[in-house]
Amino acid sequence: MGSMATASDRVRIGIIGAGGMGTFHAHTLHALPGTEVTVIADPFSDDAEALAAQLGATFSRDVDSVASAANVDAVVIASPDETHAELALAALAAGKPMLCEKPLATSIADAQRVVDAEAASGRRSIQLGFMREYDEAHVQLAKALTELGAVHFLRCAHRNTASAAARPVEVIVGQSVVHDIHSVRFLSASEIFSVTANAAYDKGVLRHLVVLCRLVSGAHAVLEFDDAAYAYDVTVEATAADGDVLTGDPLRATLRQAGDRRVAVGADWFGRFADAYRHQDQAWVNSIRSGVFSGPSAWDGLVAQVVVEAILASLADGEEAVVRSLERPVLYAT
């Protein structure tokens, strides 16, 4: 299969990483018409071989060979964060389109290498897993903003339930807050000029993070993150020139019992964004077929990583950190 598939072609997909996210992608893509999961590779997961057998795929512990496999037309990279850049570069070298989970890389230098390699190829073939662009609540808010004029302010509230994990601040910002960074960029249509971050800790573990962002457009955004909330939730509030808009709640059953009316809240991000991931995967397959990639790009991954490192710098010294400006390749101009 070349860069464009016809409707009659089956898209054969190799999955790298069979953890929670890789397994979800494998089942989702296996269920889509015209797609086939042909390879599942994971050197560590005890469940990967059983997953491959369940889906009729080949199992491998050699993740480096997936992109060049003859029975793989496209690759999903759902391996540990620190492996993303090298695996993306291998897929680019093999000419295979890929869906890469965020982050694109764990350093600016590695993310830049991927962007440079894709730009040199002259065509987009990387879609990055910023799935909120496919979440109905975010889609509706973005649509409403097109009718409300210039964005003046965004508030992104992100509640996580990882209190038992005691994650390092670098992981929290690079794995979780990176989604909110991308939300600000795609909802405001502006880059982030500077960040000022403040954090609250409990026994040495980051609990709350607040980031004030100044945007190139002159607007502002606030990112609020809680890593040990009682339930998982993500909301966005936007103030624009001609009105305000707030993301709606996902469709949930309303319980009326004992004189009370309440709506259940979820405990994890899988439940909240499962449909968004499904829509994302379908859009990615559609892009492979059409040869036109329009979802979140490697460039978005690089810019997000630059903002991540600015937030970490602000946390380290307590000062406002100006986000490094980058030269945008022509490939990502639209």
Salt bridges, closest charged atoms under 4 A:
GLU36 OE1 - ARG10 NE 3.70
ASP73 OD1 - ARG12 NH2 2.92
GLU86 OE2 - ARG113 NH1 2.89
GLU101 OE2 - HIS25 NE2 2.68
ASP110 OD1 - ARG113 NH1 3.00
GLU133 OE2 - HIS182 NE2 2.64
ASP135 OD2 - HIS138 ND1 2.66
ASP135 OD1 - ARG272 NH1 2.87
GLU147 OE2 - LYS143 NZ 3.83
ASP180 OD1 - ARG132 NH1 2.81
ASP180 OD2 - HIS158 ND1 2.76
GLU191 OE1 - ARG185 NE 2.72
GLU191 OE2 - ARG328 NH1 3.89
GLU224 OE2 - ARG155 NE 2.88
GLU224 OE1 - ARG159 NH2 3.51
ASP226 OD1 - ARG207 NE 3.01
ASP226 OD2 - HIS208 ND1 3.77
ASP227 OD1 - ARG167 NH2 2.73
GLU237 OE1 - ARG155 NH1 3.96
ASP260 OD2 - ARG262 NH1 3.11
ASP275 OD1 - ARG278 NH1 2.86
ASP281 OD2 - HIS25 ND1 2.84
ASP300 OD1 - ARG185 NH1 3.02
GLU320 OE2 - ARG214 NE 2.79
